[in-house]
Amino acid sequence: MGWGDLGAFGEPSKETPHLDQMAAEGMLFLDFYTANPLCSPSRAALLTGRLPVRNGFYTTNGHARNAYTPQDIVGGIPDSELLLPELLKKAGYTNKIIGKWHLGHQPQFHPLRHGFDEWFGSPNCHFGPYDNRERPNIPLYRDWEAFLEYYEDFKIDLKTGEANLTQLYLQEALDFISKQQASQQPFFLYWAIDATHAPVYASKQFLGTSQRGLYGDAVREIDDSVGKILKHLQQLGISENTFVFFTSDNGAALISAPKQGGSNGPFLCGKQTTFEGGMREPAIAWWPGHIPAGGVSHQLGNVMDLFSTSLSLAGLQPPSDRQIDGIDLLPVILQGKLIDRPIFYYRGNELMAVRAGLYKAHYWTWSNSWEEHSKGIDFCPGQNVAGVTTHTQEEHTYLPLLFHLGRDPGEKYPLSFASEEYQQAVEHITGLVQQHKDTLVPGQPQLNVCDQAVMNWSPPGCEKLGKCLKAPESDPKKCSWPH
Amino acid sequence: MGWGDLGAFGEPSKETPHLDQMAAEGMLFLDFYTANPLCSPSRAALLTGRLPVRNGFYTTNGHARNAYTPQDIVGGIPDSELLLPELLKKAGYTNKIIGKWHLGHQPQFHPLRHGFDEWFGSPNCHFGPYDNRERPNIPLYRDWEAFLEYYEDFKIDLKTGEANLTQLYLQEALDFISKQQASQQPFFLYWAIDATHAPVYASKQFLGTSQRGLYGDAVREIDDSVGKILKHLQQLGISENTFVFFTSDNGAALISAPKQGGSNGPFLCGKQTTFEGGMREPAIAWWPGHIPAGGVSHQLGNVMDLFSTSLSLAGLQPPSDRQIDGIDLLPVILQGKLIDRPIFYYRGNELMAVRAGLYKAHYWTWSNSWEEHSKGIDFCPGQNVAGVTTHTQEEHTYLPLLFHLGRDPGEKYPLSFASEEYQQAVEHITGLVQQHKDTLVPGQPQLNVCDQAVMNWSPPGCEKLGKCLKAPESDPKKCSWPH
């Protein structure tokens, strides 16, 4: 989902009344970012509070390549990483993930081995249908075991776009919250739905209800679901004890627009890129009785901050034996403070850009290759900013392209290299980059090796379902990451 | 000002708290349009309730050319047109225009000859400074007479952007409202400020206060002024008797961005074009006690509707002897109705595009000529949609380019000519166009002839100021309208 997909963020059809209401009752973050323009690294960063280049969710197979966890990926979240639910356990929290895990699907990466107590969802995206010879369908897990497979046991109609997955995820969330409230146990619910990811789907009751087509139907179903979750918290009388944060894992995928892709509002390009459209996210904090209604913050925030903020809410300290990139946003949310901190925009292990204050310096620009672009793969459809949306990897290390995001949120007008403003801003950002690079210890890259033998041939539980498939011979290869 | 310039419409710096509050207390129109992508024809349409091609505010000097009223224009609003203030007089209204008239500056076009009782403002844009040999500075009028001239008597600092013109216009508005309230007289105030038009300016107290630079300073000053006007109405106890509507006369001028131009949000191109960025406008209706707070409307609205709606509010009927294009929006505003009506996008006397429901058909596409574009005149900076943002005038009369503005607000993905959806929508729109053209009686074009003799050499009142200049010999020529 992109920054521009909610009514509160200027989507012209304004079809998200519940999220808009959540913002009206809580705090809207206008300058909130993901840690990566792609799903797996973004979700790994959220749960570890660390940049993907530290927690291992990146590749070194090519320069500045986005990578994720398809079902032939060998890697996943390393045991050495401390995940938010592992830490929250110390404070007595029950932790549940509902939705897409995406941090590796081999047994050692299972979410219940990394701090979660419950899981209802799938390890990978809902791609498919597959043929079970070349590749198996993606399983849906309940806790330790898979209990059905997409397209075989669970319908996702690619023609009509009908699937009631979000409804399943919603019901599971409501049930979990009820159970926790009944047992008076504190909980962390990571409602990590995979809508609006392509192939886009929505439940029958939402199909055809949006001005925006199927993608809008999916957004409306998310909006409705969030509304139901918030209402449930209120009806159970625990809304003043429950901190809720809504955001997305990357910008809208413009490549699949308009039917399967959304809006990044006035920002440049989309998912896969380190322009604002790829990484600036809609974000809303909600906590009645604590957050002043109708708040608006320009704090530079990041999904990694949810790690630190959640620990703070639970009265816990972040680990001191490693670099944590997230910051505690409670002073921002509760007292309206602004914390000075930069935003780092990575693609693979390359630092593409840095934002400090309203300035953003690009050290590398790339949308994707000419070769890919000529095949119609376009991360910036209809947008073309000369020297900015480049199709060759352009290095600007010694003379970064600098934009002022207040005057120029669309990254169209690089500042003059000769201006005093340029020199002052770049000098400041150069210092931040130096400091960042000096202390950076990259993690072991997890997204380099792919092997068809590790696919979901025989997920745990397959025996009960009678659905165990024989894996082919192991044949590890470098994964191919074209962009 | 553009659709995307207000916080309520998704501007990322969200610096318009008063206009956002006006929307929260009133009704936000998301699908509201101007009648022309340029100022003079748009303002003529607002005051007459008629398309520029009917009221004469267009040119036939070239095909599909935008035209306005520079100070060498010979034409202006014809006597045969009935303006909103002329009609409101019948219901006892006192009518005042504060700001830019722009409907012709020769004596016969003076606003006090066309229904206004009072005028504080100027006949043309605040371009300049001029040298009084090639062209005189633009005068500022109080009622019948000019009382000072921009740049000579009134400072507009083009270097710093400082000018307190909006403050003068604000004070004048507050005073007029107070006077009317004291005398218990109904009033129509047309607060037609010329900010944020380039050269952009703001008062000292607003300079440097916006994240967005000088343009944002100007927006903030407008926002603050609107807030003060609404508060004044409330303090005088007449807010429940006063209908207020906020909108703009054309999309943000991207040609002068980022310093002098604003944002059209997710829409394509800007001022001068018939893409959404050129003609979709921010729009808010406010009338406490009558309009339900927080309303949102998808009614296809137009500045010409303010003519019909105002007459309706005053209990008057629109003239029956001519075609009126505006519709009465009161059923929309007060009862939440949706009225089926198309939007016509003209450039000069060419019908470039038509919107019906969520479909928009382009019969002609053009941003501007290659010749102009190669000189850096760009109405769509950073945007380039193949076959859409064309630099030659492309005719699509027999096979219009069709967009679905719900799924594709940015006009990037024309529908397939072969699709059933295309055929049905185009058939419907073709009927509307036929009906429109069958009844269209174009007015005498007013914007064809320019003559340096008619410039503001000796505006009424110049004797008292000792500033009368001798006009050169009359030398009428075809005005040059390059785009």
Contacts between the chains, C-beta under 8 A, distances in Angstrom:
chain1	res1	chain2	res2	distance
A	4	B	10	6.6
A	4	B	265	8.0
A	4	B	266	5.7
A	7	B	296	7.9
A	9	B	10	5.2
A	10	B	4	6.6
A	10	B	9	5.2
A	10	B	10	1.5
A	10	B	11	7.4
A	10	B	265	5.5
A	10	B	266	7.2
A	11	B	10	7.4
A	11	B	266	7.8
A	12	B	30	5.3
A	12	B	31	7.5
A	12	B	265	7.4
A	12	B	266	6.8
A	12	B	405	7.8
A	12	B	409	5.1
A	13	B	30	7.4
A	13	B	298	7.6
A	13	B	406	5.8
A	13	B	409	7.9
A	14	B	28	7.8
A	14	B	30	5.8
A	14	B	296	5.5
A	28	B	14	7.8
A	30	B	12	5.3
A	30	B	13	7.5
A	30	B	14	5.9
A	31	B	12	7.5
A	210	B	406	7.3
A	211	B	298	7.7
A	211	B	358	6.1
A	211	B	406	3.3
A	211	B	407	7.7
A	212	B	406	5.1
A	212	B	407	5.5
A	213	B	404	7.5
A	213	B	406	6.7
A	213	B	407	4.0
A	215	B	407	7.5
A	216	B	406	7.1
A	216	B	407	7.4
A	257	B	408	7.7
A	257	B	412	7.5
A	257	B	413	7.3
A	258	B	404	7.8
A	258	B	407	4.5
A	258	B	408	4.4
A	258	B	412	7.4
A	258	B	413	5.1
A	259	B	407	7.0
A	263	B	266	5.7
A	263	B	409	7.6
A	265	B	4	8.0
A	265	B	10	5.5
A	265	B	12	7.4
A	265	B	265	6.6
A	265	B	266	5.7
A	266	B	4	5.7
A	266	B	10	7.2
A	266	B	11	7.8
A	266	B	12	6.8
A	266	B	263	5.7
A	266	B	265	5.7
A	266	B	266	6.5
A	268	B	382	7.5
A	296	B	7	7.9
A	296	B	14	5.5
A	298	B	13	7.6
A	298	B	211	7.8
A	358	B	211	6.1
A	381	B	412	5.7
A	382	B	268	7.5
A	382	B	383	5.9
A	382	B	384	6.8
A	382	B	385	4.4
A	382	B	410	6.3
A	382	B	412	4.1
A	383	B	382	5.9
A	383	B	383	6.1
A	383	B	384	7.4
A	384	B	382	6.8
A	384	B	383	7.4
A	384	B	384	4.4
A	385	B	382	4.4
A	404	B	213	7.5
A	404	B	258	7.7
A	405	B	12	7.8
A	406	B	13	5.7
A	406	B	210	7.3
A	406	B	211	3.2
A	406	B	212	5.1
A	406	B	213	6.7
A	406	B	216	7.1
A	407	B	211	7.7
A	407	B	212	5.5
A	407	B	213	4.0
A	407	B	215	7.5
A	407	B	216	7.4
A	407	B	258	4.4
A	407	B	259	7.1
A	408	B	257	7.7
A	408	B	258	4.4
A	409	B	12	5.1
A	409	B	13	7.9
A	409	B	263	7.6
A	410	B	382	6.3
A	412	B	257	7.5
A	412	B	258	7.4
A	412	B	381	5.7
A	412	B	382	4.2
A	413	B	257	7.3
A	413	B	258	5.1
